[in-house]
Amino acid sequence: MLCRRRFFIYTGLLLLCVGISLSASAQFKLSDIPLISVNDFQAPVPRKARHWIGIQSQIRYRIDSVIRKGDQFRVVIKTKVEMQRDRSYWNRKKVKPKYEAQLLLHEQGHFYVSHIVANRLEAHIGKLLFSENYSQEVREKFDELHPKLYHQFSNYDKDTRHGMDVEKQKEWTGWLRRQFK
């Protein structure tokens, strides 16, 4: 009877540990990311828009689990990325149909960037230890890291000439997709 009880206790602990490690590594994969279409761009084109196309997405998070380590806490967050269709626009009068696929690929790249940033936020925050005030500290760390991680991709538009340099766009698209492996 004692052996059976130990077996169940150890099995339960093992399953708990596996569950925690799986939840910590369950990040976005390339297959999780929806492909966008021109119809997803539902906002009116702003009067003084500098570009013919503008995509907006938002990264949100929730605290998934908290693991106490003495007087500190490891926090696992789950992120959610959403394209903000009502804030994303596509100037159908200016974008010629022959460039539509190329420019859509470029905008998809921006959506990939948002998912890469979300993955990196999850990974980075999951490595940190926080105090009892972890909810506020996680929010502050998220708010601090979010723009810094996006800044790493600041050359995307310049390098690809906003999607018009076909070769550079192919390079960037390949590199962005590889970030999910």
ChimeraX commands (.cxc) that place a marker at each C-alpha (Angstrom):
marker #1 position 0.00,0.00,0.00 radius 0.5
marker #1 position 2.86,2.38,0.89 radius 0.5
marker #1 position 4.60,1.67,-2.44 radius 0.5
marker #1 position 1.40,2.38,-4.31 radius 0.5
marker #1 position 0.94,5.69,-2.50 radius 0.5
marker #1 position 4.54,6.73,-3.27 radius 0.5
marker #1 position 4.04,5.75,-6.90 radius 0.5
marker #1 position 1.00,8.01,-7.19 radius 0.5
marker #1 position 2.71,10.87,-5.37 radius 0.5
marker #1 position 5.81,10.67,-7.56 radius 0.5
marker #1 position 3.72,10.28,-10.70 radius 0.5
marker #1 position 1.65,13.31,-9.72 radius 0.5
marker #1 position 4.78,15.39,-9.06 radius 0.5
marker #1 position 6.27,14.30,-12.38 radius 0.5
marker #1 position 3.10,15.27,-14.26 radius 0.5
marker #1 position 3.01,18.62,-12.47 radius 0.5
marker #1 position 6.63,19.35,-13.45 radius 0.5
marker #1 position 6.04,18.30,-17.05 radius 0.5
marker #1 position 2.93,20.47,-17.19 radius 0.5
marker #1 position 4.82,23.50,-15.88 radius 0.5
marker #1 position 7.69,23.02,-18.35 radius 0.5
marker #1 position 5.26,22.55,-21.24 radius 0.5
marker #1 position 3.34,25.67,-20.35 radius 0.5
marker #1 position 6.58,27.63,-20.15 radius 0.5
marker #1 position 7.60,26.60,-23.65 radius 0.5
marker #1 position 4.23,26.75,-25.43 radius 0.5
marker #1 position 4.96,29.72,-27.64 radius 0.5
marker #1 position 3.63,30.70,-31.04 radius 0.5
marker #1 position 4.64,28.50,-33.93 radius 0.5
marker #1 position 4.53,29.65,-37.54 radius 0.5
marker #1 position 1.48,27.46,-38.13 radius 0.5
marker #1 position -0.37,29.34,-35.33 radius 0.5
marker #1 position -0.20,32.66,-37.14 radius 0.5
marker #1 position -3.10,33.43,-39.45 radius 0.5
marker #1 position -2.37,34.73,-42.91 radius 0.5
marker #1 position -3.77,38.20,-43.39 radius 0.5
marker #1 position -5.70,39.39,-46.43 radius 0.5
marker #1 position -6.52,42.77,-47.90 radius 0.5
marker #1 position -10.01,42.40,-46.39 radius 0.5
marker #1 position -8.48,42.43,-42.89 radius 0.5
marker #1 position -7.58,46.10,-43.39 radius 0.5
marker #1 position -10.87,47.70,-42.41 radius 0.5
marker #1 position -9.97,51.17,-41.17 radius 0.5
marker #1 position -10.44,54.18,-43.40 radius 0.5
marker #1 position -7.20,55.55,-44.82 radius 0.5
marker #1 position -6.15,58.53,-42.66 radius 0.5
marker #1 position -6.23,61.84,-44.52 radius 0.5
marker #1 position -2.55,62.54,-43.90 radius 0.5
marker #1 position -1.30,58.95,-44.12 radius 0.5
marker #1 position 2.41,58.79,-44.98 radius 0.5
marker #1 position 2.02,55.25,-46.34 radius 0.5
marker #1 position -0.60,53.55,-48.47 radius 0.5
marker #1 position -0.90,50.64,-46.05 radius 0.5
marker #1 position -0.78,50.54,-42.29 radius 0.5
marker #1 position -1.10,47.47,-40.07 radius 0.5
marker #1 position -1.65,47.63,-36.34 radius 0.5
marker #1 position -1.48,44.71,-33.96 radius 0.5
marker #1 position -1.61,44.42,-30.21 radius 0.5
marker #1 position 0.12,42.06,-27.82 radius 0.5
marker #1 position -1.72,41.26,-24.61 radius 0.5
marker #1 position -0.73,38.89,-21.87 radius 0.5
marker #1 position -2.17,37.06,-18.92 radius 0.5
marker #1 position -0.40,35.45,-16.02 radius 0.5
marker #1 position -0.59,31.70,-16.61 radius 0.5
marker #1 position 1.18,30.34,-13.56 radius 0.5
marker #1 position 3.22,31.47,-10.58 radius 0.5
marker #1 position 5.89,29.35,-8.93 radius 0.5
marker #1 position 7.15,30.35,-5.51 radius 0.5
marker #1 position 10.90,30.02,-4.91 radius 0.5
marker #1 position 11.52,31.04,-1.32 radius 0.5
marker #1 position 10.49,34.68,-1.08 radius 0.5
marker #1 position 10.59,35.18,-4.85 radius 0.5
marker #1 position 8.21,34.19,-7.64 radius 0.5
marker #1 position 8.74,32.92,-11.16 radius 0.5
marker #1 position 5.87,34.00,-13.39 radius 0.5
marker #1 position 4.83,32.37,-16.64 radius 0.5
marker #1 position 2.81,34.56,-18.97 radius 0.5
marker #1 position 0.80,33.69,-22.07 radius 0.5
marker #1 position 0.59,36.26,-24.81 radius 0.5
marker #1 position -2.08,36.88,-27.40 radius 0.5
marker #1 position -1.45,38.79,-30.62 radius 0.5
marker #1 position -4.33,40.34,-32.49 radius 0.5
marker #1 position -4.37,42.32,-35.69 radius 0.5
marker #1 position -6.39,45.43,-35.02 radius 0.5
marker #1 position -8.46,45.41,-38.17 radius 0.5
marker #1 position -10.32,48.57,-37.22 radius 0.5
marker #1 position -7.00,50.45,-37.02 radius 0.5
marker #1 position -5.31,48.84,-40.06 radius 0.5
marker #1 position -5.85,50.43,-43.46 radius 0.5
marker #1 position -5.18,49.62,-47.12 radius 0.5
marker #1 position -5.48,52.35,-49.71 radius 0.5
marker #1 position -7.17,50.47,-52.54 radius 0.5
marker #1 position -6.99,53.55,-54.78 radius 0.5
marker #1 position -3.20,53.82,-54.54 radius 0.5
marker #1 position -2.06,50.17,-54.33 radius 0.5
marker #1 position -1.92,48.72,-57.83 radius 0.5
marker #1 position -3.24,45.15,-58.11 radius 0.5
marker #1 position 0.11,43.92,-59.50 radius 0.5
marker #1 position 1.80,44.89,-56.20 radius 0.5
marker #1 position -0.93,43.59,-53.91 radius 0.5
marker #1 position 0.59,40.15,-53.21 radius 0.5
marker #1 position 4.07,41.60,-52.61 radius 0.5
marker #1 position 2.77,44.26,-50.24 radius 0.5
marker #1 position 0.53,41.78,-48.44 radius 0.5
marker #1 position 3.62,39.61,-47.85 radius 0.5
marker #1 position 5.35,42.65,-46.37 radius 0.5
marker #1 position 2.44,43.38,-44.03 radius 0.5
marker #1 position 2.38,39.71,-43.03 radius 0.5
marker #1 position 5.99,40.24,-42.00 radius 0.5
marker #1 position 4.90,42.95,-39.59 radius 0.5
marker #1 position 2.39,40.48,-38.13 radius 0.5
marker #1 position 5.19,37.89,-37.78 radius 0.5
marker #1 position 7.27,40.50,-35.93 radius 0.5
marker #1 position 4.46,40.95,-33.41 radius 0.5
marker #1 position 4.40,37.19,-32.76 radius 0.5
marker #1 position 8.19,37.03,-32.46 radius 0.5
marker #1 position 8.09,39.88,-29.93 radius 0.5
marker #1 position 5.33,38.05,-28.03 radius 0.5
marker #1 position 7.45,34.87,-27.91 radius 0.5
marker #1 position 10.47,36.80,-26.67 radius 0.5
marker #1 position 8.39,38.56,-24.01 radius 0.5
marker #1 position 7.14,35.20,-22.73 radius 0.5
marker #1 position 10.64,33.74,-22.68 radius 0.5
marker #1 position 12.28,36.74,-21.04 radius 0.5
marker #1 position 9.69,37.26,-18.33 radius 0.5
marker #1 position 9.66,33.51,-17.62 radius 0.5
marker #1 position 13.37,33.67,-16.69 radius 0.5
marker #1 position 12.98,36.46,-14.13 radius 0.5
marker #1 position 12.18,36.33,-10.45 radius 0.5
marker #1 position 9.73,38.76,-8.89 radius 0.5
marker #1 position 8.61,39.76,-5.40 radius 0.5
marker #1 position 5.16,39.28,-3.84 radius 0.5
marker #1 position 4.12,42.28,-5.94 radius 0.5
marker #1 position 4.70,40.21,-9.08 radius 0.5
marker #1 position 1.57,41.35,-10.93 radius 0.5
marker #1 position 2.70,44.97,-11.00 radius 0.5
marker #1 position 6.34,44.05,-11.60 radius 0.5
marker #1 position 5.43,41.82,-14.56 radius 0.5
marker #1 position 3.33,44.68,-16.04 radius 0.5
marker #1 position 6.25,47.09,-15.64 radius 0.5
marker #1 position 8.72,44.63,-17.19 radius 0.5
marker #1 position 6.31,43.90,-20.05 radius 0.5
marker #1 position 5.88,47.64,-20.69 radius 0.5
marker #1 position 9.67,48.15,-20.57 radius 0.5
marker #1 position 10.59,45.25,-22.87 radius 0.5
marker #1 position 7.77,45.59,-25.38 radius 0.5
marker #1 position 9.13,48.68,-27.23 radius 0.5
marker #1 position 12.75,47.53,-26.91 radius 0.5
marker #1 position 11.96,44.21,-28.59 radius 0.5
marker #1 position 10.02,45.91,-31.39 radius 0.5
marker #1 position 12.93,48.30,-31.93 radius 0.5
marker #1 position 15.11,45.34,-32.95 radius 0.5
marker #1 position 13.04,45.19,-36.14 radius 0.5
marker #1 position 13.18,48.91,-36.93 radius 0.5
marker #1 position 15.15,48.29,-40.15 radius 0.5
marker #1 position 12.49,46.03,-41.67 radius 0.5
marker #1 position 10.68,48.78,-43.60 radius 0.5
marker #1 position 13.88,50.55,-44.62 radius 0.5
marker #1 position 15.68,47.37,-45.76 radius 0.5
marker #1 position 12.72,46.14,-47.80 radius 0.5
marker #1 position 11.67,49.63,-49.00 radius 0.5
marker #1 position 8.27,48.90,-47.46 radius 0.5
marker #1 position 8.06,45.62,-49.37 radius 0.5
marker #1 position 9.01,46.98,-52.79 radius 0.5
marker #1 position 12.54,45.46,-52.82 radius 0.5
marker #1 position 11.55,41.90,-53.76 radius 0.5
marker #1 position 14.91,40.29,-52.95 radius 0.5
marker #1 position 15.29,41.97,-49.57 radius 0.5
marker #1 position 11.67,41.10,-48.76 radius 0.5
marker #1 position 12.38,37.42,-49.52 radius 0.5
marker #1 position 15.42,37.52,-47.22 radius 0.5
marker #1 position 13.47,39.15,-44.40 radius 0.5
marker #1 position 10.48,36.83,-44.84 radius 0.5
marker #1 position 12.75,33.79,-44.65 radius 0.5
marker #1 position 14.53,35.12,-41.58 radius 0.5
marker #1 position 11.25,36.01,-39.84 radius 0.5
marker #1 position 9.81,32.55,-40.49 radius 0.5
marker #1 position 12.95,30.87,-39.16 radius 0.5
marker #1 position 12.44,32.64,-35.83 radius 0.5
marker #1 position 9.61,30.22,-35.09 radius 0.5
marker #1 position 11.79,27.07,-35.29 radius 0.5
marker link #1:1,2 radius 0.2
marker link #1:2,3 radius 0.2
marker link #1:3,4 radius 0.2
marker link #1:4,5 radius 0.2
marker link #1:5,6 radius 0.2
marker link #1:6,7 radius 0.2
marker link #1:7,8 radius 0.2
marker link #1:8,9 radius 0.2
marker link #1:9,10 radius 0.2
marker link #1:10,11 radius 0.2
marker link #1:11,12 radius 0.2
marker link #1:12,13 radius 0.2
marker link #1:13,14 radius 0.2
marker link #1:14,15 radius 0.2
marker link #1:15,16 radius 0.2
marker link #1:16,17 radius 0.2
marker link #1:17,18 radius 0.2
marker link #1:18,19 radius 0.2
marker link #1:19,20 radius 0.2
marker link #1:20,21 radius 0.2
marker link #1:21,22 radius 0.2
marker link #1:22,23 radius 0.2
marker link #1:23,24 radius 0.2
marker link #1:24,25 radius 0.2
marker link #1:25,26 radius 0.2
marker link #1:26,27 radius 0.2
marker link #1:27,28 radius 0.2
marker link #1:28,29 radius 0.2
marker link #1:29,30 radius 0.2
marker link #1:30,31 radius 0.2
marker link #1:31,32 radius 0.2
marker link #1:32,33 radius 0.2
marker link #1:33,34 radius 0.2
marker link #1:34,35 radius 0.2
marker link #1:35,36 radius 0.2
marker link #1:36,37 radius 0.2
marker link #1:37,38 radius 0.2
marker link #1:38,39 radius 0.2
marker link #1:39,40 radius 0.2
marker link #1:40,41 radius 0.2
marker link #1:41,42 radius 0.2
marker link #1:42,43 radius 0.2
marker link #1:43,44 radius 0.2
marker link #1:44,45 radius 0.2
marker link #1:45,46 radius 0.2
marker link #1:46,47 radius 0.2
marker link #1:47,48 radius 0.2
marker link #1:48,49 radius 0.2
marker link #1:49,50 radius 0.2
marker link #1:50,51 radius 0.2
marker link #1:51,52 radius 0.2
marker link #1:52,53 radius 0.2
marker link #1:53,54 radius 0.2
marker link #1:54,55 radius 0.2
marker link #1:55,56 radius 0.2
marker link #1:56,57 radius 0.2
marker link #1:57,58 radius 0.2
marker link #1:58,59 radius 0.2
marker link #1:59,60 radius 0.2
marker link #1:60,61 radius 0.2
marker link #1:61,62 radius 0.2
marker link #1:62,63 radius 0.2
marker link #1:63,64 radius 0.2
marker link #1:64,65 radius 0.2
marker link #1:65,66 radius 0.2
marker link #1:66,67 radius 0.2
marker link #1:67,68 radius 0.2
marker link #1:68,69 radius 0.2
marker link #1:69,70 radius 0.2
marker link #1:70,71 radius 0.2
marker link #1:71,72 radius 0.2
marker link #1:72,73 radius 0.2
marker link #1:73,74 radius 0.2
marker link #1:74,75 radius 0.2
marker link #1:75,76 radius 0.2
marker link #1:76,77 radius 0.2
marker link #1:77,78 radius 0.2
marker link #1:78,79 radius 0.2
marker link #1:79,80 radius 0.2
marker link #1:80,81 radius 0.2
marker link #1:81,82 radius 0.2
marker link #1:82,83 radius 0.2
marker link #1:83,84 radius 0.2
marker link #1:84,85 radius 0.2
marker link #1:85,86 radius 0.2
marker link #1:86,87 radius 0.2
marker link #1:87,88 radius 0.2
marker link #1:88,89 radius 0.2
marker link #1:89,90 radius 0.2
marker link #1:90,91 radius 0.2
marker link #1:91,92 radius 0.2
marker link #1:92,93 radius 0.2
marker link #1:93,94 radius 0.2
marker link #1:94,95 radius 0.2
marker link #1:95,96 radius 0.2
marker link #1:96,97 radius 0.2
marker link #1:97,98 radius 0.2
marker link #1:98,99 radius 0.2
marker link #1:99,100 radius 0.2
marker link #1:100,101 radius 0.2
marker link #1:101,102 radius 0.2
marker link #1:102,103 radius 0.2
marker link #1:103,104 radius 0.2
marker link #1:104,105 radius 0.2
marker link #1:105,106 radius 0.2
marker link #1:106,107 radius 0.2
marker link #1:107,108 radius 0.2
marker link #1:108,109 radius 0.2
marker link #1:109,110 radius 0.2
marker link #1:110,111 radius 0.2
marker link #1:111,112 radius 0.2
marker link #1:112,113 radius 0.2
marker link #1:113,114 radius 0.2
marker link #1:114,115 radius 0.2
marker link #1:115,116 radius 0.2
marker link #1:116,117 radius 0.2
marker link #1:117,118 radius 0.2
marker link #1:118,119 radius 0.2
marker link #1:119,120 radius 0.2
marker link #1:120,121 radius 0.2
marker link #1:121,122 radius 0.2
marker link #1:122,123 radius 0.2
marker link #1:123,124 radius 0.2
marker link #1:124,125 radius 0.2
marker link #1:125,126 radius 0.2
marker link #1:126,127 radius 0.2
marker link #1:127,128 radius 0.2
marker link #1:128,129 radius 0.2
marker link #1:129,130 radius 0.2
marker link #1:130,131 radius 0.2
marker link #1:131,132 radius 0.2
marker link #1:132,133 radius 0.2
marker link #1:133,134 radius 0.2
marker link #1:134,135 radius 0.2
marker link #1:135,136 radius 0.2
marker link #1:136,137 radius 0.2
marker link #1:137,138 radius 0.2
marker link #1:138,139 radius 0.2
marker link #1:139,140 radius 0.2
marker link #1:140,141 radius 0.2
marker link #1:141,142 radius 0.2
marker link #1:142,143 radius 0.2
marker link #1:143,144 radius 0.2
marker link #1:144,145 radius 0.2
marker link #1:145,146 radius 0.2
marker link #1:146,147 radius 0.2
marker link #1:147,148 radius 0.2
marker link #1:148,149 radius 0.2
marker link #1:149,150 radius 0.2
marker link #1:150,151 radius 0.2
marker link #1:151,152 radius 0.2
marker link #1:152,153 radius 0.2
marker link #1:153,154 radius 0.2
marker link #1:154,155 radius 0.2
marker link #1:155,156 radius 0.2
marker link #1:156,157 radius 0.2
marker link #1:157,158 radius 0.2
marker link #1:158,159 radius 0.2
marker link #1:159,160 radius 0.2
marker link #1:160,161 radius 0.2
marker link #1:161,162 radius 0.2
marker link #1:162,163 radius 0.2
marker link #1:163,164 radius 0.2
marker link #1:164,165 radius 0.2
marker link #1:165,166 radius 0.2
marker link #1:166,167 radius 0.2
marker link #1:167,168 radius 0.2
marker link #1:168,169 radius 0.2
marker link #1:169,170 radius 0.2
marker link #1:170,171 radius 0.2
marker link #1:171,172 radius 0.2
marker link #1:172,173 radius 0.2
marker link #1:173,174 radius 0.2
marker link #1:174,175 radius 0.2
marker link #1:175,176 radius 0.2
marker link #1:176,177 radius 0.2
marker link #1:177,178 radius 0.2
marker link #1:178,179 radius 0.2
marker link #1:179,180 radius 0.2
marker link #1:180,181 radius 0.2
view
